[in-house]
Amino acid sequence: KSSGPAGQYVDLQPVAMPIVVNGVLLNYVFVAVRINIAPSADIQKMREKEPFFRDALVRGAHRTSLVVPTDYDKVDEARLIAAMVRDARAIVGPAAIRSVTVISQTPQRHVAPPKPPAAARP
């Protein structure tokens, strides 16, 4: 059950997040994000900002590594959410943004997880 008025959110079109390890692009993960808007905010004005939110998401993914060290088919949701909350608040003001949720993650292709270091292998 959601708190606040129904529809007080902006869903971003899925964005391709690069999975880069040691300078090598291994995969893309398509991420769908929902930005939950404060009840007092003008939802229509917030929805008009969707391209700006999406651009911030892409820029953030290139600025900060979102790689999960044990899984190259996912992004680090906690880091993505923290960055997106910060960027969304910078775009529309801190009072307008309640939270950010990752709705889905879909890898472009399956990439084998990293092998453990030789010392950790049996």
MILUMMAR-267778 format. One line per 10 residues: number of its first residue (from 0); their letters; for each residue x, y, z of C-alpha. Coordinates in steps of 0.02 Angstrom, whole numbers. Layout:
BEGIN
NUM> a> X/Y/Z  ...
***
This chain:
BEGIN
0> kssgpagqyv> 0/0/0  69/170/-46  63/322/64  3/485/-10  -110/519/-158  -116/392/-298  -12/439/-448  109/554/-357  259/483/-448  360/497/-608
10> dlqpvampiv> 411/335/-693  569/352/-796  582/260/-960  709/119/-940  888/180/-947  1041/76/-995  1167/76/-852  1344/24/-900  1428/-116/-803  1613/-73/-811
20> vngvllnyvf> 1745/-176/-720  1930/-130/-726  1895/-10/-868  1807/-142/-975  1623/-127/-1022  1549/-298/-982  1362/-268/-994  1218/-147/-989  1075/-163/-866  912/-78/-914
30> vavriniaps> 842/2/-757  665/68/-732  651/195/-592  504/277/-503  525/446/-420  396/468/-283  338/648/-273  280/742/-118  90/763/-106  108/953/-111
40> adiqkmreke> 207/953/-275  128/989/-445  135/815/-523  113/881/-700  266/994/-681  363/849/-606  317/735/-752  379/868/-873  550/847/-790  561/661/-837
50> pffrdalvrg> 696/691/-971  800/789/-845  783/649/-716  832/519/-846  982/624/-901  1037/638/-719  1023/450/-700  1134/420/-853  1262/549/-798  1264/477/-622
60> ahrtslvvpt> 1295/302/-687  1446/363/-785  1510/464/-637  1490/331/-501  1514/144/-522  1351/51/-492  1431/-120/-514  1383/-258/-393  1551/-344/-367  1473/-518/-363
70> dydkvdearl> 1343/-498/-502  1371/-414/-671  1185/-429/-714  1129/-301/-583  1165/-124/-527  1192/-75/-346  1016/-15/-303  1067/75/-143  1198/180/-235  1082/214/-381
80> iaamvrdara> 941/269/-265  1056/382/-162  1123/465/-319  951/483/-398  874/559/-241  1016/685/-232  1004/729/-417  813/737/-422  812/854/-272  939/964/-361
90> ivgpaairsv> 827/970/-515  659/1011/-433  699/1057/-253  717/949/-97  536/967/-39  465/894/-200  550/722/-190  496/591/-64  594/439/-122  659/339/-269
100> tvisqtpqrh> 621/157/-307  702/39/-432  555/-46/-518  654/-169/-624  826/-218/-685  850/-312/-848  1025/-357/-908  1060/-339/-1093  1140/-511/-1085  1190/-632/-949
110> vappkppaaa> 1371/-610/-894  1456/-742/-788  1494/-682/-612  1675/-646/-570  1783/-790/-515  1842/-783/-335  2027/-742/-311  2142/-894/-325  2177/-890/-137  1991/-911/-100
120> rp> 1966/-1061/-215  1965/-1234/-136
***
